Amino acid sequence: MQVLQVQLEVGPDPAEVGRARRWARSRLVGSGIGDDEPLAETLILLISELVTNAVVHTGCPAVLRMLFGGGGGAGEAGTVRVEVADTSDCPPRPRHAEGDDTNGRGLELVDGLADRWGWQPEGAGKQIWCEVDRGGPAGSRGASPKVVVQGGEVREPPSCVFTDNLA
């Protein structure tokens, strides 16, 4: 199977999140995922959450990578993997967001939208990743059990609320 990998260096400025979204959208279109497809919107939201977490909670530069597996054409099966690597070695830390809190739901969104997600050490820091399978009906994502990988260890999906607090 061929895999296309593209990456973008992201500075430690929250304004970089918008730049990362625009860059990712153009790469999705280039890979055959239409700008108006629900898959594109899901991936852009996932990218936005992961890049925001890295930039806001570590205050360090990050690297956004997108890997396109499978056929690569519109409607063809395969997997899109999103990775965000930063220089913080602190693992994602669950936090419970209360009713009107404006923060604390990032990883909960990732858990709900991605088919799989997790984190692993990378260099002196870590990489948080998620995968979305292409080619299936939009409503079928939640039908199969999710897998969460924490530090290389496969675990059952969490029953608690995850946050976007990575520091």
N, C-alpha and C positions, 0 to 999 in steps of 0.2 A: 504494500500500500504506500502511495506517495503521501508525504506530509509537507505542506508549505508552512514555513515559519516566518513571521514578520515581527519586528520589535521596535519599540519607541522608548527612548530615555525620557523620563519625566522628572522635572525639577521639583524641589521641596516647597512649592507654592500652590495653594489651593486653586489658583487660576489655571494651573496646568491640567486640572481635571477636564475642563471644557476642551482644551486642545487635544487631550487624549481621546475624548469622545469623537471629535471631528475626524481625527486621524483614523480611529477604529472604524467609523462609518465608511470612510472611503476604502479601507481595506476589505471590509465585508462586501461592498459592491464589487470590488475587483475579484473577489473569490466566487462570485455568482450568487451571493445572497442579496436579494433585492432590498433596497432602502426602505420599502414600505411593508416588507414581510414581518410578521410577528416575531420570527426568529431573530431578525436584526434588532428589533426593539428590546427583546429579552437580553441579547448579548450586550447591547449598549448600556442597559441598566446594570448588568453584572459588572461590566468594565468600570462604570462610574463608581459603583460601591467599592470595588477592590482598590482602585486608584485613590479614591478619597481616603480610605482607611490608611493606606500606605503613606500618603503625603501628610495628612492631618495628624495622625497619631504617632508617626515616627519623626516628622520634621526633617526627613532625609530624602535624597533623590531615590527614585525607584525605576524599575524597568518593566514595561508592559509588553508581554508577548502574546501573540495569537497564533495558534497552530490549527491548520485546516487539514483534517484527514479525510480519506475517502475520495469520492469521485471529483469533488470540487465544482461541479456544475449545478445550476439551479435545480432544485428538486431531487438531487442525488443524495444517497445515504452517506453517512460519515459522521464524524464528531468534530466539533469546534472546541478547542481547549484555550482557556484564558489563564495566563499566569501573570502575577505581579510579584516581583522580587524587590525586597528592600534590605537595608543594612542593619535592621534591628533584629536581634536574636530572640526577642520576646514573642512567645506564641500568642495566637488569638486568645483573648480572655473573655469568657462569657460574662455578660452583665444583663440584668433584667431591666428592660425599659418600662417605665410606668406610663399610664394613660396619655398624658399630654406631652411627654418628653419628646424633644425634637431629634434626639440622637439615640443610638443604641439598638437600631434595628437592621443595620447593614448586613451582618452575617445571617440574620434570620431571613432576609430577602434572598441572599445567595442560596441558602438551604432550600428555600421554597421554589426557586426558579431553575436552579441547575440540576442536572441529572446526577452529578457527582461533584464533590468538592473536598478540599482538604488543604493541608499545609505540610511543608517539610523544610528542614534546614537547607540553606543554599549559601555556600561560602561562609562569610562571617554573619550572615543574616538568615532570612527565611524567604520562602516562596509560598504564596497562597494561590491556589489554582481552583478552577471549576471547569466542568465539561458539560456541553449541551449536545445531545444527539440530533442529527439532521435527518430529514426524510420521513419522520413519523408524524402522525396527526398532532396538531398543536395541543389538544387536550390529553394526549396519552402520556405526557411527561410524568405526571404524578401517579400513574398506574403501577409502575414498577418500584420496588424498594430502592431507596437511595443508599449510597455508600458515602461515609465520611471517613477520611483518612487523616489522622492526627499524628504528625511527626513520624510518618511511615507505618503507623499501626492502624489497621482497619477496625472500625468500630461501628456499632449500630447508630442510626441517626439519633441526634440528641432529642431529648424531650423537653429541654429547657430552652429559653429564649436566648439567642446569640446576639451579640452587639457588634458594633463596628469599632469597638475600643481595642486596639491592638497593642497599645503601649503598656 
